[in-house]
Amino acid sequence: MKQAAASVLLLAAVCRAQLEVVSQWPFLQFDVPADFPKGSYVPENNVFTGLEVGWGRVFLSLPRLRTGVAATVATISRSDLRGQLGSAPTLQAYPSWTWHRAEANCSGLISVYRVRADRCDRLWVLDSGVMTSLEDYRPVCPPKLLAFDMRTDRLLRSYEFPRSTLRPHSLLTNLVIDPQSGGSCDNAFIYISDTASPGILVYDMQRDQTWRVSHTTMWPSPDHATYTVGGESFTLPDGIIGMGLSPAPLAHPTQQVLYFQPLASDRIFSVPVSALRTRPDPSAVENSLPVSLVGYKSSQSAALAVDPSDGSVVLSPLADYAVTSWDPVTNANHVLALDPAQLQFCSDVRFAERDSGHVWLISSRLQKLFRRTYRAGEVNFRVMRIRVGAVPYNNSLLLV
C-alpha cells in the first residue's frame, strides 16, 4: 500500500512538471470601454468554456451563463506571454466591442461556448443565441455560425440555423471542423453539438445546408448528472458536448469516426463520419445512426480531443484532476498531466496546429460558479499547455 501511494505521489510530481501555466487569473480581466453600460460586467460571472490557439493570439469563449459577462469571445496576445508564463493579461473583446454591446442585438454575438480555427485561417464562432442559461435560460436570437478572417478580423460568412434543425430548448455548444481532401476552403463539414436537446447538427459548408441527427447515446445519464470537484458538488444534466475527429485512414477514409460524449456520462461513443455526411431520410427512426460504444471513463469529462498524429483520445476526467490519453488501437492509457489544484474542471483541450509540440487546455473551477463561491484572492482561471512527447505514465486508475 505504501509503495502504491509513493507511486501516485511520484506520478503527480512528474505530471505536474509537464504542465505549464500560460496565464492565470483570480477573475478574468477585461479592457472595458469607458462608456460600457453599468452593471454589464460582473467579474465573478465571467467564465471561459472554450479555447483556440491562433498564430498571434489565444481565443477564449465565455458564454453568458449568468448576467454580467463583458464579452462572449475574447483574445489575449501571445506576444504578451513570451517570458511571462503565468501572467494575467487583460482580455480584449473579439472582433471588437461593437459585437458585444446590445443584449439582444441579433446581428452581434449573444453567447458563445466554443470557437474553432480552420485550415484557411478562419475562426468559426458558434453563437447559441441563449442568454443567462444558468439563471432563466432566455433564447433571445436564432443560433448562428459565423466565420471571421483571423488576419483581418473581418466577417466572412454568417449562417443562421433553420428552425427545422432545432428544438424548443436547443443549446449549441461545440463544433468540429471536418475538411475534405482537395477543393476549396469551403469543402468541409462542421459537426455541432446540441447539448440541451441532444443531437448533432451537420453543416455542409459547400452547399450551405444543415441537417440534424440524433441518438439516445447523446442524452445525459441521470446517474452521472452530479459532479464533485474540489470538494464542492453541483448538478447539471447536460447531454453531448465533448467531440473529436479521428484522423482519416489513408486506405479506408470511410472508417473515420467522430468520438463524442455527454457531459453527464461515464461513456465515450463513436459514429462513422460517412453516416453524418449523408443527409438522413426524413422517415428514418431516431436511433438508426450507427453509434458504437467505445469505452468507459473513470469519471465524467467535458473536454475531449484527438491527437492528429496517432488518433489517441485525450480527456480530462473531472474527478481525477487529470488529462489522460487513450490509444484506441493499442488500448494503452497514459496520464499527461495530474494536478488537483490546477486541473479543476477543464472544459476544453486543443492540439494546437499553431503551436506544434503542445496540447493546450483551460480550467475554470466551474463548480464555484454554480455554488457562488469564487474568491478574488484565489487563482480560479488558468490557460495551460502540456509538452507533447513528454514521457507518458501508465495509470490503471484512469482506464477508458
Buried (B, 14 or more C-beta within 10 A) or exposed (E): EEEEEEEEEEBBEBBBEBBBBBBBBBBBBBBBEEEBEEEBBEBBBBBBBBBBBBEEBBBBBBBBBBBBBBBBBBBBBBEBBEEEBBBBBBBBBBBEBEBBBEBEBBEBBBBBBBBBBBEBBBBBBBBBBBBBBBEEEBBBBBBBBBBBBBEEEEEBBEBBBEEEBBBEEBBBBBBBBBBBEEEEBBEBBBBBBBBBBBBBBBBBBEEEEBBBBBBEBBBBBEEBBEBEBBEBEBEBBBBBBBBBBBEBEEEEEEEBBBBBBBBBBBBBBBBBBEBBBEBBEEEEEEEBBEBEEBBEBBBBBBBBBBBBEEBBBBBBBBEBBBBBBBBBEEEEBBBBBBBEEBBBBBBBBBBBEBBEEBBBBBBBBBBBBBEEBBEEEEBBBBBBBBBBEBEBBEBEEBBB
